[in-house]
Amino acid sequence: MDNLIFFNPGDSVGNFHDYDEAVRSAQIYRESNKIDSGHVFVVKGVDDKKQFDVFLADDQMINPNKDPQNGKSRSQPYYISKKI
């Protein structure tokens, strides 16, 4: 399984500098919203490895597309740190 995954940064549930805090927050979010196990990801950016984001699996971008107005990608690559 490739650990590289694409998300739109605007879809992040939360952004953290502490990995343990990100995991705890993701667990609380999953439990409070009754989300199936494995559908909440804690990820770290490819360029900025000091920050961790929490995303829902459903927000994954399979085919990263570009914004037609400025030609830039709407998504950014992340490495999966933990599936919750």
C-alpha positions as CSV (number, residue, x, y, z in Angstrom):
1,M,0.0,0.0,0.0
2,D,1.3,3.4,-1.0
3,N,1.3,5.8,2.0
4,L,1.1,8.9,-0.2
5,I,-2.4,10.3,-0.4
6,F,-3.9,13.5,-1.8
7,F,-6.3,15.9,0.0
8,N,-7.5,19.4,-0.4
9,P,-6.0,21.2,2.6
10,G,-9.3,23.1,3.1
11,D,-11.0,19.7,4.0
12,S,-8.8,19.2,7.0
13,V,-10.7,18.4,10.3
14,G,-7.8,19.8,12.3
15,N,-4.1,20.8,12.2
16,F,-1.7,20.0,15.0
17,H,2.0,20.4,15.8
18,D,1.9,17.5,18.2
19,Y,1.4,14.0,16.8
20,D,-0.2,12.6,20.0
21,E,-2.7,15.5,20.2
22,A,-3.6,14.8,16.5
23,V,-4.3,11.2,17.3
24,R,-6.4,11.9,20.4
25,S,-8.4,14.5,18.5
26,A,-9.0,12.1,15.6
27,Q,-10.2,9.4,18.0
28,I,-12.5,11.8,19.7
29,Y,-13.8,13.1,16.4
30,R,-14.4,9.5,15.1
31,E,-16.3,8.5,18.3
32,S,-18.4,11.6,18.6
33,N,-19.4,11.5,14.9
34,K,-19.9,7.7,14.9
35,I,-17.5,7.1,12.0
36,D,-16.4,3.6,11.2
37,S,-12.9,2.5,12.3
38,G,-10.2,3.3,9.7
39,H,-12.0,6.2,8.1
40,V,-10.2,9.0,9.9
41,F,-6.5,9.6,8.9
42,V,-3.8,11.4,10.7
43,V,-1.4,12.6,8.0
44,K,1.8,14.7,7.7
45,G,2.7,16.9,4.8
46,V,5.4,16.0,2.4
47,D,7.1,19.4,2.7
48,D,6.2,20.3,6.3
49,K,6.8,17.2,8.5
50,K,6.3,19.2,11.8
51,Q,2.6,19.5,11.3
52,F,-0.1,16.8,11.3
53,D,-3.6,17.1,9.8
54,V,-6.7,15.0,10.4
55,F,-8.8,14.1,7.3
56,L,-11.8,11.9,6.6
57,A,-11.1,9.0,4.2
58,D,-14.1,10.1,2.1
59,D,-12.3,13.4,1.3
60,Q,-9.4,11.7,-0.4
61,M,-8.7,13.0,-3.9
62,I,-8.2,10.1,-6.2
63,N,-7.3,12.2,-9.3
64,P,-5.7,15.4,-8.1
65,N,-7.1,18.0,-10.4
66,K,-6.1,21.5,-11.2
67,D,-8.0,24.7,-10.6
68,P,-9.1,25.9,-14.1
69,Q,-8.6,29.6,-13.2
70,N,-5.0,29.5,-12.1
71,G,-3.8,26.1,-13.2
72,K,-2.6,25.1,-9.7
73,S,-3.5,21.8,-8.1
74,R,-6.3,21.9,-5.5
75,S,-4.8,19.0,-3.6
76,Q,-1.5,18.4,-1.7
77,P,0.3,15.2,-1.1
78,Y,0.4,13.8,2.5
79,Y,1.9,10.7,4.1
80,I,-0.5,8.6,6.2
81,S,0.7,8.4,9.8
82,K,-2.2,6.5,11.3
83,K,-5.7,5.3,10.3
84,I,-8.2,5.6,13.1
